[in-house]
Amino acid sequence: MNLKILLPFEVFAEKTDVSRIVAETREGSFGILPHRLDCVAALAPGILTYETKEDGTVYLAVDEGVLVKAGADVMVSVRHAIGGTDLGQLHEAVKREFLTLDESERDVRAAVAKMETGLIVRFAEFQHER
């Protein structure tokens, strides 16, 4: 299989002759072998594993995203990815980097929620006046 891992502004990794891939979704982990049927999966933050003859087994911590398998090509598009060899460190990176929203992101989400609420209230008042 040919594996391409895409981040918003760059190609994180591009590998050929990948023999297997294991990814995590909200429903659990699943594996992809070369002759698997084409599929699409929404990825959850977690560990993505792939294996090649050249590199052996490689572990990547990935943020949420999407995986698409079409023929021999597998494309993974995620917001963030971290490579490493120690699964314990990668697991901690997933917890630290991907599962907890930083304070500024929480503030932005709270501000957007307030704006949406204000818009809905004003729209309801406008509809009521008519």
C-alpha positions in Angstrom: 0.0 0.0 0.0 1.0 3.6 -0.4 0.5 5.7 2.7 0.4 9.5 2.7 -0.1 11.4 6.0 -1.3 15.0 5.4 -1.3 17.9 7.9 -3.0 21.2 7.1 0.1 22.8 5.6 2.5 20.0 4.7 2.9 16.3 3.9 4.0 14.7 7.2 5.0 11.3 5.7 4.8 9.5 2.5 5.6 5.8 2.5 5.4 3.0 -0.1 5.2 -0.7 0.3 3.3 -0.5 3.6 2.2 -4.0 4.7 -0.3 -3.0 7.4 -1.9 0.0 9.1 -3.7 0.2 12.4 -5.8 3.3 13.2 -8.2 4.4 16.0 -11.7 5.6 15.6 -14.3 6.5 18.3 -15.6 3.0 18.0 -12.2 1.4 18.4 -9.1 0.3 16.5 -9.2 -1.3 13.1 -6.5 -2.7 10.8 -6.0 -2.3 7.1 -4.2 -4.9 5.0 -3.4 -4.4 1.3 -6.4 -6.3 -0.1 -9.0 -4.7 2.2 -12.0 -3.1 0.4 -12.0 0.7 0.0 -13.2 2.6 3.0 -13.4 5.9 4.8 -13.0 6.3 8.6 -13.2 9.3 11.0 -10.1 9.1 13.2 -10.0 9.8 16.9 -6.9 11.2 18.6 -4.6 8.3 19.3 -1.8 6.1 17.9 -1.6 5.3 14.2 0.7 2.3 13.4 2.1 1.3 10.1 4.6 -1.3 9.0 7.1 -1.4 6.2 10.0 -3.7 5.4 12.4 -0.7 5.4 11.3 1.0 8.7 9.7 -1.9 10.6 6.8 -0.9 12.8 6.3 2.9 13.1 4.1 4.6 15.7 2.6 8.1 15.2 0.5 10.1 17.6 -2.3 11.8 15.5 -5.0 14.2 16.2 -8.6 13.7 14.9 -8.9 13.5 11.2 -10.0 11.2 8.4 -8.5 8.1 6.7 -9.4 7.2 3.1 -8.4 3.9 1.4 -8.9 3.8 -2.3 -7.2 0.9 -4.1 -3.6 0.7 -3.0 -3.5 4.3 -1.7 -4.3 5.2 1.9 -4.5 8.9 2.7 -4.6 10.1 6.3 -5.5 13.8 6.9 -5.1 15.0 10.5 -4.6 18.3 12.2 -1.4 17.3 14.1 1.0 14.4 14.1 4.0 13.4 16.3 6.4 10.6 15.4 8.3 8.6 18.0 9.5 5.2 19.1 8.3 5.0 22.7 4.6 4.2 22.9 4.4 5.5 26.5 5.7 8.9 25.4 3.4 9.0 22.4 0.4 8.1 24.6 1.3 11.0 26.9 1.7 13.3 23.9 -1.8 12.3 22.7 -3.2 13.2 26.2 -1.2 16.4 26.5 -1.5 17.7 22.9 -4.7 16.4 21.4 -7.2 15.5 24.0 -7.0 18.7 26.1 -8.0 21.9 24.5 -5.6 24.7 25.3 -7.0 27.7 27.1 -7.0 30.0 24.1 -9.0 27.5 22.0 -11.5 27.2 24.8 -11.8 31.0 25.0 -12.4 31.2 21.2 -15.1 28.5 21.4 -16.8 30.2 24.3 -16.8 33.5 22.4 -18.3 31.9 19.2 -20.9 30.2 21.3 -22.0 33.5 22.8 -22.1 35.1 19.3 -24.3 32.2 18.1 -26.6 32.5 21.1 -26.9 36.3 20.5 -27.7 35.8 16.9 -30.4 33.2 17.6 -32.0 35.4 20.3 -32.1 38.4 17.9 -33.4 36.3 15.1 -36.2 35.0 17.4 -37.0 38.6 18.4 -37.2 39.7 14.8 -39.5 36.8 13.9 -41.7 37.6 16.9 -42.0 41.3 15.8 -43.2 40.4 12.4 
